[in-house]
Every structure is written in C-alpha cells, then in structure tokens.
C-alpha cells in the first residue's frame, strides 16, 4: 500500500529552519564549489521562492513576480525545473544542467543530482504521489524516479536507472527498472 502524504501547499517558507536565507545562499554557493553555475542558480531561486512566503502578504506580490521571472529564467536558460514547493534540505548539489525536472515531495540533505534527472509522478491520475529522496543520496545522470516511493539515505542510483519502487537505505540500484545490486556497509569498512 502506498503512503499518502500532504504535499507542501506553498503557503509558507519551507527553507531549512535554523539558518537564514543569506546563510543558505552562502552554504549553497560553497556546496557548488563557489561557482555561480546553473545548479546554484536553481537552488538560489528555490530558496528565494520559499523566503518570500515568510513575508507579510501585503508586501509579498512584487517578490512573487521576481520569483516567477527567476524561476522561468532558470527553466529556460539552465534547463532545471525545481519548484519552491519541493522540500529541499541543505547542501544539495545539482551537477551540470539540462533536462532536469525535480518535482519531488522532499529532497534531503547532502544529495547530489546529475543532469537529465527526472523526479515526478508515475501516473497522471495520481499527481500528489511524488518521490522522497532521503539524505546523502547520489543520483547518476539520466535517472528517473517516479511515484510515491522513497530512495533511502546513503544510497547510490546508477546512471539512466528508472526507479519505480522504494530503494532501501545504504543501497546501490541500477537498471530499468532499477534493482538493488549491492548493499553498502553503513560502517564503511
């Protein structure tokens, strides 16, 4: 049975708590090796989209216009779609650019995402069923993760994998459809 979760309605600031907007931007820039690359622009726009939702409603409209322009600019020039309604953790690295549709329920801390990756729904009649990417997941280029599934923390998803079932923690998954081929030792030995 699939888990049904309440999606982020986008009605409040969902940036990680305990850190300011400017501190998040600085951390994101450091995560992207201080390079103002496309992945950083996508993350900065995402952070800005959430930050504006913490403003009083009366002064929010001009910031919403700026967000929408930035969001569309990132989509067109960088090829990365990352709506502010996706719950994104800290130190997420978007490597490269192009063909990236990142509609997930949540993306955890320290996740690495490479080009041509898609997170999204598996069926058009279940638009609320989005994947969860837990902490420290490394996602190869061309990967597709679909439906209300979870990619467990500290896992690796190989290039061009199509993930349609949940992946356990500390796993390596590859193929179409993705299958776990190896369990990683959580101790690191």
N, C-alpha and C positions, 0 to 999 in steps of 0.2 A: 504494500500500500504506500502510495506516495504522500509525502509530508506537504501540507499546505501551510504556507507562511504568509503573513501580511506583508505586502510589498510596501516599500517606502513611498509614501504619497507625495513626497517632495514639499511638504509644508513646513519644514524646519531645517535648521542647519544640522547636517549629519556628518560633518567632518569629525575626525577622531577628537575625543574630548581630552582636556588637559594640556592642549597645545594651541597657540594662537594661529590665525590664518597666515600671518607673515612667517612664523616659525615653521609651519607646514611647508610653505613655499621654499624656504631655505633648505629644509630637510629633503624635499623632492628634488631640488637642484643638485644637492650633494649626492643623492641616490643616482641621479643621471650624470654623475662624474663632472659636475659643474659645466655641462654642455647644454646650451639652450636648444636642444633638439626637439623633434616633433613629439616624442613621448612626454617630455617635460611640459610642453605647451598644452597637451591634452590633460595632464594632471593639474596644471595651474588653472585651466578653465573649469575643470571639475570642482576643484577646491573653491574657486570664486563663486560658482553656481550655488554651492552649499552655504558659503559665508553670507551671501546676500539674503538668504532665507532667515538669518538671525536678526536682520534689520527690521525696524518698525514698518508696518505695511504702508504707511503714508509716504515713506521715503524710498521704498523698495523699487517702484516701477522703473526709474532710469537705470538702476543696476541690473534689472531684469533684461532690459533692452541690450545693455552692454554684454550680458551673459549670452543672450541668444545670438548676437553678432559674432562673438568669440567662438561659441560652440559651432556655428555654421562654418566659420573661417577654418577651424581645426579640422572639421569633416572634409572640407573641400581641399585644403592645402596639405594636410597631413594624412588624410585617409584614415582617421581614427574617430570612431563614434563611442563616446563614454559619457552617457547622460549623468547629470548630477544626482539622480535618484538611485544610482548604484551605490551601495555602501562600500567605500574603499578604505582600506586600512592605511597604515604608514609604510613608507619606504617601498612603494610599489614601483617597479621599473618596467617601462614599456620600451622594449628594444626596437629599433628600426621604426618603420611606419608603413602604412598602406594596407588596405583591406581589413582593417580591424574594427569589428563590431563587438563591443564589450557590454552587452546587456545581461548583467548577472544580478542575482539577489545580493550577493556580497563577495568582495574580493578581499582576502585577509592581508595581514602584514607581511612584508618582505617577499612578495610574489614577483616573479619575473615572467613577462609575457612578450612573445616574439611576433613578428609580422604575420599578416594574413590569418590572425586568430579570430574565431567567432565564438562568443558566448550568447546563448539565447534560448528561445522556446523551441520545443520539438514539434509542436502541433499548433496550428493557428486557432484552434478552439480552446487552447489552454494557455492564454497569453500571460497568466500570472505564475506560471511554473518556470522559474529561472534557476540556473545553477548557482551553487555556492562553491567558491574556491577558497579553501582554508589557508592558514599561514604557511609561508615558506614553500609554496608550490612553484615548480619550474616548468613552464609550458613552452614546448617547442613550436617552431613556426608551422603555420598551416593547420593548427589544431582546431577542432570544432568540439565544443562542449555544449550539449543540448538537454533541456528539460530540467525538472526539479530533482537534481542529483547533487551529490557532494563529492568534490575531489579532496580527499583527506590531506591533512597537514603533512609537510615534509615529503611530498610525492613529486615524481617527475613524470610528465606526459610527453611522450616522444613526438617528433615532427610528424605532421599530417595524420595524427590519430583522430578518430571520431569517437568521442566519449558520450555514451548514452545510458550508462549505468554508473552508479556510485563507485568511486575508487577508494579503497581503504587507506588509512594513514601509512606513511613510510613505504610507498609502493612505486614501482616503475610500470607504466602502462603504455602499450604501443598497439598500433594496428587499426583496422577498420572492420568491425567495431573494436574499440580499444579493449585489450585484455591485459591483466596484470601478469607480467613475466618474471617479476622479481620483487621480493620484499627487502626493503633496506633495513639494516640493523640500526635501531634507534640510538644505540650507544655509540656507534661509529667505529666499531672495531672490525 
